Amino acid sequence: MKNIKKIISVVMACLILAGVFATSSFAAGYIGKDKAKEIALNHAGVTADKVSFMKCEFDRDDGIAVYDVEFYFDRCEYNYEINAKNGKILKVEKDRDFDFSDVFFVHWFDAIVSFIKNLFK
């Protein structure tokens, strides 16, 4: 019984250390969501307090780590794809023909998806 407790303790310690190292290496290798938002906003020439909705997600596109940044300003929808390692803007889309009610639908839909995900945690 003592051996099983020791084995479990060692395994738990290894898992905790692996999680710490994985998290720190992940954070150290990428620019982060805040920097990605800053890059997109600066490129668009607006500040965060002027946009009506902002979303930033980490993703991979063709094996390249990217941040997808989306926001709305002055009745336009902005979409940026930013390289997560070096901050280079890979793609920019600006759509002037969107219905502002879409912003509220997207926000509402994201809230429901988050709520459902939290139910099954």
N, C-alpha and C positions, 0 to 999 in steps of 0.2 A: 504494500500500500504506500509506503514511503517513496519507493522508486517511481510510482505512477505520479505522485504529487510533484516530485522533482522534475520528471519529464514534462509534465504539464506546465510547470513554472518556467522551464527553459524555453519551451515552444512559445508560450505567451510573450516572454521577454523578446524573443527573436521577431515575432510578429510586430510588436510595438516598435522595435528598432527599425525594422524594414519599412514600416509606415512613416516614421520620422524621416528616414533618408529619402524615401520616394517623394515625400511632400517637399522637402527642402531642395532636392534636385529639380523637381518640376518647377518650383517657384524661381529657382536661380537661372533656369535656362530660357525663360520667356519674359517678355516685357511687362505682362500683366494687363488686366482689363482696364484699369484706370489710365494707363499710358496709351492703350489702344483708343480709348474714348477721346483722350486729349489730342491725339494725332488726327483723328477724324474731324473733331470739332475745329481744330486749327485750320485744317485744309478747307473746310466749308466756310470759315470765317465767322463762326458763331461761338457763343459761350454756352456752357451747360445750363445756366439759368434761363436762357432764351428758348430752348427746345421744349417741346410739349411731351415727348415720350422718348426714352432712350433704352436700348437693349444692346447688350454686348455678350456674346457667347463664344467660348473656345470651341474650335472645330478643326477638322483636317480636310484639306481639299487636295486631292491627288497626292497624298502623302506629305503634304506641307502643312505644318501647324499654323493656323490662322485664327484671328479674332474677327467675327462678323459683328459689325457695329451698325445699328439702325436707329435713326431718330427723325423727328419731324420738326420743320421750321418754315415759317412763312408759306404755309400751304403747300410745302414740298416734302416728299419723302426722300431721305438720304440713306443709302446702303453702302457700306465700306467693307472691304475684305483687306485685312492688314496682317502681314507676316508676323507671327507671334515671336519670332526670334530676333529680327532686326528692325521691326517697326515700319518696313517699307509698305506703302499702299499698293496693293495688287490689283484692286478693282474698285471703281466708284460708279454708283448709279444714282441719278437724281430724277425723280418722277414728279412732274408738276400736276399730273392729272389723277390725283387720288381723292377719294371722298374722306373728309375729315372724320366721319363716323367710323371709318375703318380703324382709326387709332384706338377708339374706345372698345371696339370689338376685339382687337388684338390683345389689349390690356386685360379685358374681361376674360377672354379665352385662356390667356396665360395664367391668370389667377385660378381658374377652375382646374387646369392641368396640374398646377402646383399643389392645390388642395387634394386632388385625387392621389398624386404621388405620395404625399405625406400620410395619407390614410393607410398605405400599404408598406410603410417603413417599419 
